[in-house]
Amino acid sequence: EGQLVESGGGLVQPGGSLTLSCAASGFTFGIHAMSWVRQAPGKGPEWVAVINSGGTKIYYADSVKGRFTISRDNAKNTLNLQMTSLKPEDTDVYYCNAGGLDGYWGQGTQVTVSS
């Protein structure tokens, strides 16, 4: 059974930085596109960043472009999201995803941006 485990969330002041990590196991990580998706209570999911299997194509939501960087290490089965210049509106639960809506999902990690 495939599993994704996120880590690295927490409380940070506006303008600060955080790095989220996602550890994958139980499936062939290197063949899947990977994504970071965030969702606040009562709102729909927002696909924050997507990276293809080889790491050569990357998509960012306009809301995070220039501030967030997605990366992957297929040798270590890990996915990262470096977040800089954080804003209060970045406050959300962040989920790691493999293979799209019908793929694998992590349990989520809370990111709170507040002074």
N, C-alpha and C positions, 0 to 999 in steps of 0.2 A: 504494500500500500504506500503510495507516494505521500510524502510529508514535507511541509515547509514551516520553518520556525523563524519568526522575526525577532529581532532584538535591537536595542539602541534608542528606543523612544524615551521621552521624558519631558521635563519642564525646562523651557529655555526662554530667555528674555528676547523681545523684538530686536532684530539685527544679529542675533546669535546664530550658531551653527550646530547641526547634529548630523550624525551618520547612522543610517539604518542598515542593518545586515539581515540577510535571509539565508538560512542553511537548508539545503535540499537533500532529501534522501529517499530511497525506495523507488526511484524512476530514473530514466536516462535524461539527466539535466541538460546535457549539451545539445539535444535536438529540439528543445522547446524555446520559443520566444518567451521572454520573462517580462513581467510588468510590476510596477508599483501602482496601487489603486488606493485612493483614500475616500472615506465616507464619514460624514457627520450624522448624528442621530436625526432621523426624519428627512434626510436628503438622499438623493441618488448617488451612486458611485461616480468618482471622477478618475479617469485613467491619467495618472500623473506623468508616467514615463514608461516607455516600452523599448526593449532592446531585442534584436533578433538573435537567433541561436549562435551565430558566429561573432556577435558584437560589432558588426559592421554597419548596421542601420539602427538609428535611434530616433525616437519620437518623444517630444515633450509637450505637455499642455501649455498653452500660452501663459497661463497663470504662474508657471514656475520656470519658464524658459530664461536662461541666463543665470539662474540661482541654484538650480538642482542639477546634479550629474549622476546618471545611472551607469553602473559598470557591472561586469560579471567576470568570474574566474571559473571556467569550465573544468579546470583541473581540480579545483577545490569544491565544486558544486555550490558556489556562493554567489549571491547577488547583493549589490550595495546601492545605497542612495545617499549621496552627499548633499546636504541641504545647507545653504548659506543664506544670509540676509533674510532670515525667517521673519514672517509677518504674523500678526494675530489670526489672520484669515487662513493661515496654513494649519491651524489647529484642527485635528482630525484623528481618526484611527486609520493607520496606514497598513495595507495588506500587501503581501507578496503573492504573485500569481504566476503560474506556469501554464501555458497553453490556452489562455483565454477563458471565457465564461464557464465552459464545461470542463475546465482543467482542474489543477490543484490550487488550493488556497491555504494560506497560513491563518493563524488565529488573530492576527492583527497586533499592532503595537501603538499605544497612544502617544501622540505628539501634541504638546500644549505650549503655545507661544503666548506668554503673558508677562507683564511687568509686576 
